[in-house]
Amino acid sequence: MNSINIKKLKGINNPIIAQRFLADPYAMYYDGKVYVYGSNDSDSLIQDPDGSYPKNQYGNMKSINCVSSSDLINWSDEGEIQVADDVKKGKKGAAAWAGNSWAPAVCYNTVDGKTKFFLYFANSAANIGVLSADSPTGPWIDPIGKPIISRDMPGCEGVAWLFDPAVLVDDDGSAYIYFGGGVPEGKAEHPLTARVAKLAPDMVSLEGEPKLIDAPYLFEDSGINKINGKYYYSYCTNWSEEADKAMGKAQISYMVSDNPMGPFEYKGEVMKNPGQSEYHSPEAWGNNHHCMHQIEDTLYMFYHSPQHEIDSQINFNNKAEGGCAYRTTYVDVVDVHEDGSLNVPYMTKTGTAKAIRNYNPYEANDAFVWADGVTTDTVSNEEVKPHIVFNTNKGYIGISGVGIEKEDNELVLNIISNKSAGIFSLYKDDITEANLVATVDVPEVSDGVKSFTCKCSSIADKTTDLFIEYTSLNDDAELMLLDWKFQ
């Protein structure tokens, strides 16, 4: 797993994942938890012996990243969904026919009386595949053994890029898939390369031919939402000078219809390019990819930006010509106005998303929002779910908005492995001696999960931030934490 160390200080809630680069995000809310899936830019992030990294190459992307959150602030790493075979990783993919996996769209629906989950992905720009599972985190299988959408299908002629799917499950259970992109020469204003198709009840085949969506100045990146009974189709505009004059290039624009199949009427821009935001660098200009999703009573914009790569100052080598930026996912609030118009007023590093509930420390968990000197990784190449790894002499994770229900608590740490003895310290609010709540000595661990428990001093606040810090007593620090909880 190509993970890097995280450095996110308190108050910096964006990006939502910093140990790997999760691009082209797509969100799903299920059973009180938010799941975000995206292209795994980190499939290119293989460190050379000299400590440098290559630039991102889209052709290397063969897996999908997944993270989850019960509060929209603290995130748990659910690992990589291996879609295509990856020789470099030594992993077989679920879709043996596919060469790549880009820009997923994920949903759930009832099929034959059972809740099933579906992940639609782009095999480069050649065709679109589908995986299915019985849970949001898999295991995933290829139910049809071939693309669900391909170039030889009637209705797909003229689509330059068969990619960037979005999916809508309507209130009655009917489902629709949106896809396409590209700008044929001389057709910047009306590329005519976006499509919508109705999905069959099995969710892995189409019902009828794909239909045209005439999205002005389309480039890529389909999105779909139902807001107050209206259907909102959103997309990234192209890079032409005509687009720049008409609405802005590489922006997220939207259209509205009374029918999920259209016709759609252009309404305006919902989000500028992250490179235009005061919270991002001008160098963060790049391809714009988004997903709007309603969670509780708020509409959120999940989008990617190369800003974290810029901030991380990664040491890149020059062994390969070209290459692209590494992108990862941010989330901010979408304002929905009384007239039905939408806009994202801020694209921030602090994050404008608010916690949808307190973090529950009385259940075993590994979600966090801030960290320094840690990453996530799996025990073996066969394992999917990564664990928190403290691999520096002193590192910590920070958890926001923890709900404290009892005055007397014990901290329980479940350790998978530990190369050298060290000390765990628990702090409230910040890492200062005055806010120390508990300490526990941890010896070397090498033969299975070991639990360590210590009594905490009283925490008066009903809601607080917690920091779990590990200090190694030796230089070869590498401790893998399964989870923690209060009891």
C-alpha positions as CSV (number, residue, x, y, z in Angstrom):
1,M,0.0,0.0,0.0
2,N,1.6,3.2,-1.2
3,S,0.9,5.4,1.9
4,I,2.8,8.4,3.1
5,N,3.0,10.0,6.6
6,I,0.3,12.4,7.5
7,K,0.8,16.0,8.8
8,K,-2.6,17.6,9.6
9,L,-2.6,20.0,12.5
10,K,-5.6,20.8,14.7
11,G,-8.1,22.9,12.8
12,I,-7.1,21.6,9.4
13,N,-10.0,19.2,8.5
14,N,-9.3,19.2,4.7
15,P,-8.3,17.0,2.9
16,I,-10.3,14.2,4.4
17,I,-7.6,11.7,3.6
18,A,-3.9,12.5,3.6
19,Q,-2.0,9.2,3.7
20,R,-3.1,8.3,0.2
21,F,-4.3,10.5,-2.7
22,L,-8.1,9.9,-3.2
23,A,-9.2,11.7,-6.4
24,D,-12.5,11.9,-8.4
25,P,-14.5,11.5,-5.1
26,Y,-18.0,10.0,-4.9
27,A,-20.0,10.0,-1.7
28,M,-22.7,7.6,-0.4
29,Y,-24.6,7.9,2.9
30,Y,-25.8,4.6,4.3
31,D,-27.0,3.5,7.7
32,G,-25.7,6.6,9.5
33,K,-22.2,6.5,7.9
34,V,-20.7,8.5,5.0
35,Y,-18.5,6.5,2.5
36,V,-16.3,8.2,0.0
37,Y,-14.8,6.4,-2.9
38,G,-12.3,7.7,-5.4
39,S,-9.5,7.0,-7.9
40,N,-6.3,5.9,-6.2
41,D,-3.7,8.4,-7.4
42,S,-1.3,6.7,-5.0
43,D,-1.1,3.7,-7.3
44,S,1.7,5.8,-8.9
45,L,3.3,6.8,-5.6
46,I,6.1,4.2,-5.4
47,Q,9.1,5.6,-3.6
48,D,12.5,5.2,-5.2
49,P,15.6,4.1,-3.1
50,D,16.8,7.7,-3.2
51,G,13.6,8.8,-1.4
52,S,12.1,10.5,-4.4
53,Y,8.7,9.8,-6.0
54,P,7.5,9.8,-9.6
55,K,4.8,12.1,-10.9
56,N,1.3,10.7,-11.1
57,Q,0.4,8.7,-14.2
58,Y,-3.3,8.0,-14.7
59,G,-2.4,4.7,-16.5
60,N,-1.2,3.3,-13.2
61,M,-4.6,3.6,-11.5
62,K,-6.0,0.1,-11.0
63,S,-7.7,0.4,-7.6
64,I,-10.3,2.6,-5.8
65,N,-9.7,4.2,-2.4
66,C,-12.5,4.1,0.2
67,V,-12.9,6.0,3.5
68,S,-15.8,6.2,5.9
69,S,-17.0,8.5,8.7
70,S,-19.9,8.4,11.2
71,D,-19.6,12.2,11.9
72,L,-18.3,13.7,8.6
73,I,-15.1,14.9,10.4
74,N,-13.1,11.9,11.6
75,W,-12.4,9.4,8.9
76,S,-11.5,5.7,8.9
77,D,-9.4,4.2,6.2
78,E,-11.3,1.3,4.5
79,G,-8.5,0.5,2.2
80,E,-8.2,-0.1,-1.5
81,I,-10.7,-1.9,-3.8
82,Q,-8.6,-3.7,-6.3
83,V,-10.5,-3.4,-9.6
84,A,-7.9,-4.3,-12.2
85,D,-4.9,-6.5,-12.0
86,D,-1.8,-4.7,-10.7
87,V,1.5,-6.4,-11.4
88,K,3.5,-3.9,-9.3
89,K,1.4,-4.7,-6.3
90,G,1.1,-8.3,-7.0
91,K,-2.7,-8.1,-6.8
92,K,-5.5,-9.6,-8.8
93,G,-8.4,-7.3,-9.6
94,A,-12.1,-8.1,-9.4
95,A,-12.6,-7.1,-13.1
96,A,-10.2,-9.3,-15.0
97,W,-11.0,-7.6,-18.3
98,A,-10.3,-4.1,-17.1
99,G,-6.9,-2.3,-17.4
100,N,-7.8,0.7,-15.2
101,S,-10.2,2.0,-12.6
102,W,-11.0,5.7,-12.6
103,A,-13.7,8.0,-11.1
104,P,-16.2,5.6,-9.4
105,A,-19.9,6.1,-8.7
106,V,-21.4,4.1,-5.9
107,C,-25.0,3.5,-4.7
108,Y,-27.2,0.9,-3.1
109,N,-30.5,-0.4,-4.1
110,T,-32.9,-3.3,-3.4
111,V,-32.5,-6.2,-5.8
112,D,-34.5,-9.4,-5.4
113,G,-35.5,-8.2,-1.9
114,K,-31.9,-7.7,-0.7
115,T,-29.9,-4.5,-0.3
116,K,-26.9,-4.6,-2.7
117,F,-24.1,-2.1,-3.3
118,F,-22.9,-1.2,-6.8
119,L,-19.7,0.5,-7.9
120,Y,-19.5,1.8,-11.5
121,F,-16.0,2.6,-12.7
122,A,-14.3,3.9,-15.8
123,N,-11.8,1.6,-17.6
124,S,-9.7,4.5,-18.8
125,A,-12.0,6.3,-21.3
126,A,-12.8,3.1,-23.2
127,N,-15.8,1.8,-21.3
128,I,-17.6,1.6,-18.0
129,G,-17.7,-1.4,-15.7
130,V,-19.7,-2.4,-12.6
131,L,-18.8,-4.3,-9.3
132,S,-21.3,-5.4,-6.7
133,A,-21.1,-6.2,-3.0
134,D,-23.3,-7.0,0.0
135,S,-21.7,-4.2,2.1
136,P,-20.3,-0.7,1.4
137,T,-16.8,-2.0,1.9
138,G,-17.0,-5.3,-0.1
139,P,-15.8,-7.8,-0.9
140,W,-16.5,-6.7,-4.4
141,I,-17.2,-9.0,-7.4
142,D,-17.7,-8.4,-11.1
143,P,-21.2,-9.7,-11.7
144,I,-21.2,-9.6,-15.5
145,G,-17.6,-10.1,-16.5
146,K,-17.6,-7.3,-19.1
147,P,-18.4,-3.6,-19.4
148,I,-21.9,-2.4,-18.6
149,I,-21.4,0.5,-21.1
150,S,-19.2,0.2,-24.3
151,R,-18.7,2.0,-27.6
152,D,-20.6,-0.5,-29.6
153,M,-23.9,0.3,-27.8
154,P,-26.5,2.3,-29.7
155,G,-26.6,5.8,-28.3
156,C,-22.9,5.9,-27.4
157,E,-21.7,6.9,-30.8
158,G,-20.0,10.3,-30.7
159,V,-19.0,10.0,-27.0
160,A,-15.3,10.8,-27.0
161,W,-14.6,9.6,-23.5
162,L,-16.7,6.8,-22.0
163,F,-16.0,7.6,-18.3
164,D,-16.9,9.6,-15.2
165,P,-20.1,7.8,-14.3
166,A,-22.7,9.2,-11.8
167,V,-25.7,7.3,-10.5
168,L,-29.1,8.2,-9.1
169,V,-31.5,5.9,-7.3
170,D,-34.8,7.7,-7.4
171,D,-37.5,7.6,-4.6
172,D,-39.3,4.7,-6.4
173,G,-36.2,2.6,-6.7
174,S,-35.7,3.3,-10.4
175,A,-32.0,4.1,-11.2
176,Y,-30.1,6.1,-13.8
177,I,-26.5,6.3,-14.9
178,Y,-24.9,9.5,-16.3
179,F,-21.5,9.4,-18.1
180,G,-19.4,10.7,-20.9
181,G,-17.1,13.6,-21.8
182,G,-14.6,15.0,-24.3
183,V,-14.7,17.9,-26.8
184,P,-14.7,17.0,-30.5
185,E,-12.8,19.5,-32.6
186,G,-14.8,22.6,-33.3
187,K,-17.6,21.7,-30.8
188,A,-16.5,23.5,-27.6
189,E,-19.9,25.1,-27.1
190,H,-21.9,21.9,-27.7
191,P,-19.7,18.8,-27.4
192,L,-22.7,16.6,-27.3
193,T,-20.8,13.9,-25.4
194,A,-22.8,13.5,-22.2
195,R,-25.3,10.7,-21.8
196,V,-28.0,9.3,-19.4
197,A,-29.4,5.8,-19.4
198,K,-31.9,4.0,-17.2
199,L,-30.5,1.1,-15.3
200,A,-32.5,-2.2,-15.3
201,P,-33.8,-3.5,-12.0
202,D,-30.8,-5.7,-11.7
203,M,-28.5,-2.6,-11.6
204,V,-25.9,-4.3,-13.9
205,S,-27.6,-3.7,-17.3
206,L,-29.3,-0.9,-19.1
207,E,-33.0,-0.5,-19.9
208,G,-33.1,1.2,-23.3
209,E,-30.6,3.3,-25.1
210,P,-28.5,6.1,-23.6
211,K,-29.9,9.5,-24.3
212,L,-28.0,12.8,-25.1
213,I,-27.6,15.5,-22.5
214,D,-26.6,18.8,-24.4
215,A,-24.5,20.3,-21.6
216,P,-22.9,23.6,-22.8
217,Y,-19.1,23.6,-22.8
218,L,-19.0,20.1,-21.3
219,F,-15.6,18.6,-20.6
220,E,-16.1,15.7,-18.2
221,D,-17.2,14.7,-14.6
222,S,-21.0,14.0,-14.5
223,G,-22.9,14.5,-11.3
224,I,-26.6,14.0,-10.5
225,N,-28.8,15.0,-7.5
226,K,-32.4,15.2,-6.7
227,I,-33.1,18.5,-4.8
228,N,-36.6,19.5,-3.8
229,G,-38.2,17.3,-6.5
230,K,-35.9,18.6,-9.3
231,Y,-33.1,16.7,-11.0
232,Y,-29.7,18.5,-11.1
233,Y,-27.1,17.4,-13.6
234,S,-23.7,18.9,-12.9
235,Y,-20.4,18.7,-14.8
236,C,-17.0,20.2,-15.3
237,T,-16.7,22.8,-18.1
238,N,-14.0,22.6,-20.7
239,W,-10.8,24.5,-21.1
240,S,-11.7,26.5,-24.2
241,E,-11.5,30.3,-24.4
242,E,-15.1,30.3,-25.4
243,A,-16.0,28.5,-22.2
244,D,-13.9,30.9,-20.2
245,K,-15.9,33.8,-21.6
246,A,-19.3,32.2,-21.3
247,M,-19.1,30.7,-17.8
248,G,-15.5,30.0,-16.7
249,K,-13.3,27.1,-17.7
250,A,-12.9,24.0,-15.6
251,Q,-15.7,25.1,-13.3
252,I,-18.6,23.0,-12.0
253,S,-21.8,24.0,-13.7
254,Y,-25.3,22.6,-13.4
255,M,-28.5,22.0,-15.3
256,V,-32.0,21.3,-14.0
257,S,-34.9,19.1,-15.3
258,D,-38.3,17.7,-14.1
259,N,-37.3,14.3,-15.4
260,P,-34.2,12.2,-14.6
261,M,-33.7,11.6,-18.4
262,G,-34.0,15.3,-19.2
263,P,-34.2,17.5,-21.1
264,F,-32.0,19.6,-18.8
265,E,-31.9,23.4,-18.8
266,Y,-28.6,25.2,-18.0
267,K,-28.8,27.2,-14.8
268,G,-25.3,28.3,-13.8
269,E,-22.1,27.6,-12.0
270,V,-22.0,25.9,-8.6
271,M,-18.3,25.8,-7.9
272,K,-15.2,27.5,-9.3
273,N,-11.9,25.7,-9.8
274,P,-10.0,25.1,-6.5
275,G,-7.1,27.1,-8.0
276,Q,-9.3,30.2,-7.8
277,S,-10.0,29.8,-4.1
278,E,-8.3,32.0,-1.5
279,Y,-7.6,28.9,0.5
280,H,-5.8,27.0,-2.3
281,S,-2.7,28.0,-4.3
282,P,-3.0,29.3,-7.9
283,E,-0.9,26.1,-8.7
284,A,-4.0,24.1,-7.7
285,W,-5.6,24.8,-11.0
286,G,-6.4,21.5,-12.7
287,N,-9.1,19.1,-13.8
288,N,-12.1,19.7,-11.6
289,H,-14.0,16.7,-10.3
290,H,-16.9,16.7,-7.8
291,C,-19.8,14.9,-6.2
292,M,-22.6,16.7,-4.4
293,H,-24.4,14.6,-1.7
294,Q,-27.2,15.3,0.8
295,I,-26.3,14.2,4.3
296,E,-28.9,14.8,7.0
297,D,-30.3,18.3,6.1
298,T,-27.2,19.7,4.4
299,L,-25.9,19.4,0.8
300,Y,-22.1,18.9,0.7
301,M,-19.6,19.2,-2.1
302,F,-16.9,16.6,-2.3
303,Y,-14.1,17.7,-4.7
304,H,-10.5,17.0,-5.4
305,S,-7.5,19.3,-5.5
306,P,-3.7,18.9,-5.8
307,Q,-3.3,21.3,-2.9
308,H,-2.2,18.6,-0.4
309,E,0.5,17.5,-2.8
310,I,1.7,21.2,-3.0
311,D,1.6,21.5,0.8
312,S,3.5,18.2,1.3
313,Q,6.4,19.3,-0.8
314,I,6.9,15.8,-2.1
315,N,10.4,15.1,-3.5
316,F,9.7,14.3,-7.2
317,N,12.2,12.7,-9.5
318,N,12.5,13.5,-13.2
319,K,12.9,9.9,-14.5
320,A,9.6,10.0,-16.4
321,E,8.5,12.7,-18.8
322,G,5.1,14.4,-18.2
323,G,3.0,13.1,-15.5
324,C,0.2,14.8,-13.5
325,A,-0.4,16.1,-10.0
326,Y,-1.6,14.0,-7.1
327,R,-5.1,14.9,-6.0
328,T,-7.1,14.2,-2.9
329,T,-10.5,14.9,-1.5
330,Y,-11.9,18.0,0.3
331,V,-15.5,18.6,1.5
332,D,-17.3,21.9,1.9
333,V,-20.9,23.0,2.2
334,V,-23.2,23.8,-0.8
335,D,-25.6,26.6,-0.3
336,V,-29.1,25.8,-1.6
337,H,-31.1,29.0,-2.2
338,E,-34.9,29.5,-2.2
339,D,-34.9,29.9,-5.9
340,G,-33.2,26.6,-6.4
341,S,-29.8,28.0,-7.3
342,L,-26.7,26.4,-5.8
343,N,-23.2,27.7,-5.0
344,V,-20.2,26.7,-2.9
345,P,-19.1,29.9,-1.3
346,Y,-15.8,28.5,0.2
347,M,-13.3,25.8,-0.7
348,T,-11.3,25.6,2.5
349,K,-8.5,23.7,4.4
350,T,-10.3,24.1,7.7
351,G,-13.5,22.6,6.3
352,T,-17.0,24.1,6.5
353,A,-18.6,20.7,7.1
354,K,-20.0,20.4,10.6
355,A,-20.1,17.2,12.7
356,I,-23.4,15.4,12.1
357,R,-23.1,13.8,15.5
358,N,-20.5,13.3,18.3
359,Y,-17.7,10.8,17.9
360,N,-18.6,7.7,20.1
361,P,-15.5,6.6,22.1
362,Y,-17.4,3.7,23.7
363,E,-17.2,1.7,20.4
364,A,-13.9,0.4,19.1
365,N,-12.8,2.8,16.4
366,D,-9.8,4.0,14.3
367,A,-11.2,7.2,12.8
368,F,-9.3,10.4,13.2
369,V,-9.0,13.9,11.5
370,W,-5.6,15.2,12.6
371,A,-2.3,13.5,12.7
372,D,1.5,13.9,12.6
373,G,4.1,11.2,12.2
374,V,1.6,8.4,11.4
375,T,0.2,6.7,8.3
376,T,-2.1,3.7,7.6
377,D,-1.1,0.3,6.2
378,T,-2.1,-3.3,6.1
379,V,-0.5,-6.2,7.8
380,S,-0.2,-8.2,4.6
381,N,-0.8,-7.8,0.8
382,E,-3.9,-9.9,1.1
383,E,-5.5,-7.7,3.8
384,V,-7.9,-4.9,2.7
385,K,-8.6,-2.9,5.8
386,P,-5.5,-0.8,6.8
387,H,-4.5,0.1,10.4
388,I,-2.9,3.1,12.0
389,V,0.9,3.0,11.9
390,F,3.0,5.1,14.3
391,N,6.4,5.0,12.4
392,T,8.3,7.9,13.9
393,N,9.8,8.4,17.4
394,K,6.8,10.6,18.3
395,G,3.5,10.7,16.5
396,Y,-0.2,11.3,17.3
397,I,-3.7,11.1,16.0
398,G,-6.4,13.7,16.8
399,I,-10.1,13.0,17.1
400,S,-12.6,15.8,17.0
401,G,-15.8,16.2,18.9
402,V,-15.7,13.2,21.2
403,G,-18.8,12.7,23.3
404,I,-18.0,11.9,26.9
405,E,-20.8,10.1,28.7
406,K,-19.1,9.1,32.0
407,E,-16.8,10.7,34.5
408,D,-14.7,7.5,35.1
409,N,-13.2,6.0,31.9
410,E,-10.6,3.5,31.1
411,L,-8.6,3.7,27.8
412,V,-8.3,0.5,25.9
413,L,-5.7,0.2,23.1
414,N,-5.6,-2.9,20.9
415,I,-2.1,-3.2,19.4
416,I,-1.4,-5.5,16.4
417,S,2.4,-5.2,16.5
418,N,5.1,-3.1,18.0
419,K,8.8,-3.2,17.1
420,S,10.0,-1.3,20.2
421,A,8.7,-0.4,23.6
422,G,7.1,3.0,24.1
423,I,4.5,5.1,25.9
424,F,1.0,6.1,24.8
425,S,-0.3,9.3,26.2
426,L,-3.9,10.6,26.0
427,Y,-4.6,14.3,26.0
428,K,-7.8,16.3,25.9
429,D,-8.1,19.6,23.8
430,D,-4.3,19.7,22.9
431,I,-1.0,18.0,23.6
432,T,0.1,19.8,26.7
433,E,1.1,18.5,30.1
434,A,-1.9,20.3,31.7
435,N,-4.3,18.3,29.5
436,L,-2.7,14.9,30.0
437,V,-5.5,12.4,30.8
438,A,-3.7,9.0,30.8
439,T,-0.5,7.1,30.0
440,V,0.2,3.5,29.3
441,D,3.5,1.7,28.7
442,V,3.5,-0.6,25.7
443,P,6.2,-3.3,25.3
444,E,7.2,-5.0,22.1
445,V,4.3,-6.9,20.5
446,S,4.8,-9.6,17.8
447,D,2.5,-12.6,18.4
448,G,-1.1,-11.4,17.9
449,V,-3.3,-8.5,19.0
450,K,-2.6,-7.4,22.6
451,S,-4.9,-5.1,24.7
452,F,-3.5,-2.5,27.0
453,T,-5.8,-0.7,29.5
454,C,-5.3,2.3,31.8
455,K,-7.5,4.5,34.0
456,C,-8.2,8.1,32.7
457,S,-8.4,11.1,34.9
458,S,-11.8,12.8,34.9
459,I,-12.9,14.7,31.7
460,A,-15.4,17.3,32.7
461,D,-16.4,18.4,29.2
462,K,-19.3,16.6,27.6
463,T,-17.7,17.1,24.2
464,T,-13.9,17.4,23.7
465,D,-11.1,16.7,21.2
466,L,-8.8,13.9,22.1
467,F,-5.2,13.2,21.1
468,I,-3.5,9.8,21.3
469,E,0.3,10.2,21.2
470,Y,2.9,7.4,20.9
471,T,6.5,8.0,22.0
472,S,9.0,5.2,21.1
473,L,11.9,4.5,23.4
474,N,14.0,3.4,20.5
475,D,14.8,4.6,16.9
476,D,13.2,1.7,15.0
477,A,9.6,2.8,15.8
478,E,6.8,1.0,14.1
479,L,3.6,0.3,16.1
480,M,0.4,-0.8,14.4
481,L,-2.8,0.2,16.3
482,L,-5.9,-1.8,15.5
483,D,-8.4,0.4,17.4
484,W,-9.1,2.1,20.7
485,K,-12.1,2.8,22.9
486,F,-13.3,3.9,26.4
487,Q,-14.8,1.5,28.8
